[in-house]
Amino acid sequence: MAQKATIYKVELSVSDMDRHYYETHKLTVAKHPSETDERLMVRLLAFALNAHEQLELTKGLSTDDEPDIWQKSLSDELELWVALGLPSEKVVRQSCGKASKVIVYCYGGRTADVWWEKIKNSTTRFDNLSVINFSEDDTRELEKLASRGMKLQVNIQDGDVMVSADDGIVYVTPIKLKDSA
């Protein structure tokens, strides 16, 4: 029997001093049965880093032809494609062809480092691709904040991120491996 997704209710307040974006998003997040709390929190962090009134969480793990997060224009054109984890070179190539801007947020420590070494030379031709790594220590700390009903405050300043919840505060330093042109 197939397991059902677990529903998380999230109030995500974003204060992004770098982009001058200050909003609160009320999100209902379906956590796929195979998704870890760590990945769920990385997904929420990626949402906060790109927060916009038209940004949406997608079906994510349950579909192969959608990113984890996307932003579409009012005319339904893909403006932003956000992928998590360690996508294959083929997925990165296809994503860059579908959207104006693609961001891959990788994590997982040594595994992410090995993935990047393997894929980085084949990504140089994609001017619309950014790759950002989160350290294993940062994502493990984020994981501890996960709960079914979350009130998260994300403050972004000078590229550094502070995520706070009732249970504590986590400081995250995103590492840019590749920046879009």
Stockholm file with secondary structure:
# STOCKHOLM 1.0

chainA/1-181         MAQKATIYKVELSVSDMDRHYYETHKLTVAKHPSETDERLMVRLLAFALNAHEQLELTKGLSTDDEPDIWQKSLSDELELWVALGLPSEKVVRQSCGKASKVIVYCYGGRTADVWWEKIKNSTTRFDNLSVINFSEDDTRELEKLASRGMKLQVNIQDGDVMVSADDGIVYVTPIKLKDSA
#=GR chainA/1-181 SS CCCCCEEEEEEEEEEETTTTEEEEEEEEEEECTTCCHHHHHHHHHHHHHTCCTTEEECCGGGCSSSCSEEEECTTSCEEEEEEESCCCHHHHHHHHHHCSEEEEEEESTHHHHHHHHHHGGGGTTCTTEEEEEECHHHHHHHHTTCCSEEEEEEEEETTEEEEEETTEEEEECCEEEECCC
#=GC SS_cons         CCCCCEEEEEEEEEEETTTTEEEEEEEEEEECTTCCHHHHHHHHHHHHHTCCTTEEECCGGGCSSSCSEEEECTTSCEEEEEEESCCCHHHHHHHHHHCSEEEEEEESTHHHHHHHHHHGGGGTTCTTEEEEEECHHHHHHHHTTCCSEEEEEEEEETTEEEEEETTEEEEECCEEEECCC
//
